[in-house]
Amino acid sequence: MTLRASKALLVFGVAIFYTLVVFNNLTDYDSNYQFVRHVLTMDSTFPGNHGMWRAIRLPAMHTAFYLAIIGWESLTMLLCWRAGVRLAGMLSASPGDFERAKSVAIGALTLGLLMWLVAFLGVGGEWFLMWQSKNWNGQEAAFRVFTVTGIVLIFVAQPEPREGSQL
């Protein structure tokens, strides 16, 4: 029961994190919009780099990217809350039932991992060369969130001990 409770609590922890991220993006919209704008315009990358043709200077595209990020984070948040509630409700279920209940958590955590890997580390970091910026480089933060979420996913995905086990 302790392992199951810790899995549910960690999923709730990720849900809380995403709730705060979404809250911050909605209540302080412009701060993170400016981050997205600067990354997409590539205005703080190394001078003379040959990747500037990738820059997007259309404000409507900046808004679309930012709203897509907020939507992605919101979906991850909602799924993590749903997964945490589902796991908490199955704490005393059979190992097989609890194992099946983990599917929403695994999907939610994977969705979160994909955002930080694809959107931030891949697209932002490599396509828009965010790594070259001193002021608008979110790769370290993205890696930190990717790592924490990945550890939670690995832990949650571990098979449940069989009935009668001491864990």
C-alpha positions in Angstrom: 0.0 0.0 0.0 2.9 2.4 0.7 4.3 2.1 -2.8 0.9 2.7 -4.3 0.3 5.7 -2.1 3.7 7.1 -3.1 2.9 6.6 -6.8 -0.4 8.5 -6.4 1.2 11.2 -4.4 4.0 11.8 -6.9 1.4 12.0 -9.7 -0.4 14.6 -7.6 2.9 16.4 -7.2 3.3 16.6 -10.9 -0.3 17.8 -11.2 0.4 20.5 -8.7 3.5 21.6 -10.6 1.5 21.8 -13.9 -1.3 23.7 -12.1 1.2 26.3 -11.0 2.8 26.5 -14.5 -0.6 27.0 -16.1 -1.7 29.5 -13.4 1.5 31.5 -13.9 1.1 31.5 -17.7 -2.4 32.8 -17.5 -2.0 35.3 -14.7 1.4 36.7 -15.9 0.8 36.0 -19.6 3.2 38.6 -20.9 6.3 37.4 -19.1 6.3 34.0 -20.7 4.9 35.3 -23.9 8.1 37.5 -24.1 10.1 34.3 -23.6 8.4 32.6 -26.5 8.7 35.7 -28.7 12.4 36.1 -28.1 13.1 32.4 -28.7 11.1 32.4 -32.0 12.6 35.6 -33.3 16.0 34.4 -32.3 17.0 37.9 -31.5 19.5 37.0 -28.8 21.3 34.1 -30.6 25.0 34.4 -31.6 25.5 37.3 -34.1 25.9 36.1 -37.7 24.7 32.6 -37.1 23.6 30.8 -40.3 20.3 29.6 -38.7 18.5 33.0 -38.7 16.4 31.9 -41.6 14.4 29.9 -39.1 13.3 32.9 -37.1 9.6 33.6 -36.9 8.8 37.3 -36.6 5.0 37.2 -36.9 3.3 38.1 -33.6 0.3 35.9 -34.5 2.7 32.9 -34.7 4.2 33.8 -31.3 0.7 33.9 -29.9 -0.2 30.6 -31.5 3.0 28.9 -30.2 2.4 30.2 -26.7 -1.3 29.2 -26.6 -0.3 25.8 -27.9 2.1 25.5 -25.0 -0.5 26.6 -22.5 -3.0 24.1 -24.0 -0.4 21.3 -23.8 0.4 22.1 -20.2 -3.3 22.4 -19.3 -4.1 19.0 -20.8 -1.1 17.5 -19.0 -2.3 19.1 -15.7 -5.9 17.8 -16.1 -4.7 14.3 -16.9 -2.3 14.3 -14.0 -5.1 15.3 -11.6 -7.4 12.6 -13.1 -4.6 10.0 -12.8 -3.8 10.9 -9.2 -7.5 10.6 -8.2 -7.8 7.3 -10.1 -4.7 5.9 -8.4 -5.8 7.1 -5.0 -9.1 5.5 -5.5 -7.5 2.2 -6.3 -5.0 2.0 -3.3 -6.7 -1.2 -1.9 -7.5 -2.7 -5.3 -6.0 -5.9 -6.6 -2.5 -5.6 -8.2 -4.0 -6.1 -11.6 -6.7 -3.4 -11.1 -4.1 -1.0 -9.8 -1.8 -1.8 -12.7 -4.6 -1.0 -15.2 -5.4 2.2 -13.3 -1.9 3.5 -14.0 -2.6 3.9 -17.8 -3.9 7.5 -17.4 -0.9 8.4 -15.2 1.5 6.9 -17.7 -0.2 8.8 -20.6 -0.2 12.1 -18.7 3.4 11.9 -17.6 4.5 10.9 -21.2 2.6 13.9 -22.5 4.5 16.1 -20.1 7.8 14.6 -21.0 7.1 15.1 -24.7 6.4 18.8 -24.2 9.7 19.4 -22.5 11.7 17.1 -24.9 10.1 18.2 -28.2 8.8 21.7 -27.6 11.6 23.1 -25.4 14.7 21.0 -25.8 14.1 20.1 -29.4 12.2 22.9 -31.2 13.2 25.8 -28.9 16.7 24.6 -28.0 17.9 23.2 -31.3 15.6 24.5 -34.1 15.4 28.1 -32.7 18.9 27.8 -31.2 17.7 28.8 -27.7 21.0 27.4 -26.3 22.8 30.4 -27.8 20.9 32.9 -25.8 22.1 34.2 -22.4 18.8 35.8 -21.5 16.1 33.5 -23.1 17.5 30.0 -22.6 15.1 27.7 -20.9 17.0 24.5 -21.6 18.3 24.0 -18.1 14.8 24.4 -16.6 13.3 22.2 -19.3 15.8 19.5 -18.6 15.1 19.7 -14.8 11.3 19.3 -15.4 11.9 16.5 -17.9 14.1 14.6 -15.5 11.7 14.9 -12.5 8.7 13.9 -14.6 10.7 11.1 -16.1 11.7 9.7 -12.7 8.0 9.8 -11.6 7.0 8.0 -14.9 9.6 5.3 -14.3 8.5 4.8 -10.7 4.8 4.7 -11.6 5.3 2.3 -14.4 7.1 -0.2 -12.2 5.0 -3.4 -12.0 2.9 -3.9 -8.9 4.1 -6.5 -6.4 2.0 -9.6 -6.3 -0.6 -10.2 -3.6 1.0 -11.3 -0.4 4.2 -9.5 -1.1 5.7 -7.6 1.8 5.9 -4.3 -0.1 
